[in-house]
């Protein structure tokens, strides 16, 4: 079907699994990336809230003619 796959060299692909110590490190800390992700998400949400508050404050001041050019 695919003549370019007829060579046995295409079927020999070296696979290097992680060492036992490397596997143990990964298994020992399965939730570490998830915890970091949750921390970053919380920080992101706080910043979004702060930006929303700033926007509301600026709009309030703009509509009440409280903005002063510096």
Secondary structure, DSSP 4 states (H G I P E B T S, - for coil): --GGG-SGGGG-----PPPHHHHHHHHHTTTHHHHHHHHHHHHHHHHHHHHHHHHHHHHHHHHTT-----
